[in-house]
Amino acid sequence: MQEADLGLGTTFERIAIYGWLESVASRYAIHTVLDGPGDGVAGIPGIHGIPLAQKGCCVTVALDNPAEAALARRAWAAQGRLDQGDFICAQGLPLPLPSGSFDLVWNFNRLPFLDPQLLVAEMARLSRRYVALVVPNRRNYGFLARRLFHARTGLPWPYGNTTVMHPGAVRRLLEQAGLWVLETRWLDVPWWPDIIDPVAWLKAMIPGASRLLSGGRRDGYRWEPDGLPYFDQAAYADLHRRMRRLSWMERTWPSLLQMPFAHHFAVLAVREDTSA
């Protein structure tokens, strides 16, 4: 378990996804939320619900173990939102929660690591209205580079089932579970590729490159649970201004041009037996 958020990429990703969540909470009638099961983030687990709590939602966070829940509580407490969060530990499906308990059931990057049909069916069971998934985008231009890196090095593939990493696959899963897709959105759209360490990649792919390249570069971005910048634009104004400048493709480019740069995509659906 990682106990801090590291790097520019994680910071950019968080702010992009939280902006979308805030938009969803503003446009739809959402008061109760389930975030889970588990958390696929490369950083502090269980904090995605904080921007929804800032919008007035009560959020249940389902994590894999007590250590993750304790770290999440620490971050929620630092933001003064602990009274709006409920934390449960559960592994496997189904979750020990009643059907139709939440206005929105969503999770980040869990679809590639669980049985896709079982997961979506369980999310639909727990939701009284909306279901959303945020999933890595296999059409990102860095995806092939990542595949080549693992083929060359023989390192195991740690990113899960790639067949669900495109919007069409997620749409079909949601429709099979009796849900109607409301929107699909490319998220986390910077110019750099996703989860590629350029130095490690060049060392693996180019013979002799290790003699010319130093170790991985650090950009200085490190955020502890007690000092997260995502939820306070006033206190971290310079950081948020930089993230906005870097998000120009996400803000201004049409969807088709965003696709090869997007690290993730989001699909929001509604139960067919309710109205949006």
C-alpha positions, 0 to 999 in steps of 0.5 A: 500500500502506497502512503503518499501520492507521488509525481506530476502524473498522479497530481494531474490525474486526481484533479482531472477525475475530481473535476469530473466527479464534481460535475456529475454531482452538480448535474444529477441528483446525487446524495449518497455514494458508494466508492468501490469495491477497492481502489485502483489508484497508484497512491493514497487509497479511498480519497476519491469521495472527498470532492463528492463530500464537498458537494454535500454527499454522504460517501461509503468507501469500500476498501480491501483492508483496515490499513487502507481504511485507516489511511483514508480516514486520516486524509478525510479527517484532514479535510474536515469531512470524516463525518460524511464518510463511512469506511468498510473493509470487504474483499470479493463480491458481493459486498455486504450491503443492501440492494439499492442503497446509493444514488451513485455507485462508482469506482476507479480502475477496478474493472480490469482486476475483477470479473467484469460482469459480476462487478457491473452486476453488483454495482447495478444491484447496489445503486438505486439510480447511477453507476459509473466506472473510470477505466484506463484507456488502452488507446493511449499512445503509451499503451503500446510502449508499455506492452513492448517494455513488458515483452522485452523485459519479461516483467509480469503485466500488472495492469489487469484485463485489457479487453475492458479498457475501451468505452465500447466494452464498458458500454456493453457491460452496463447495458447487459446489466440493465443500465442506459449510458448517459455519457462517456468522457475522456479523462486525464488528458495530458501530453505525456504517456501513462505510467511510462518511466522514460529512463527505464523504457530506454534502458530496456529497449536500446542496447547500451542506453544504460551507460548514457542515462542516469536514474529516474528523474523526480519532479518533487511532487509528493503529497501526504494524507494530511496535506493533499492539494486537490481539495483546496484551490485557494491554499494551492493556487499556483498548483491548480493554475499549473494543472489548468495550463497542462489540461488544455487538451482536455478542455479544448480539443474535440473528443476524437483528438483527445482519445490517443492522449487520454489516460482514462475514460469515464462512463456514466449510466442510469438504471433503465427503471429510473429517470435521469 
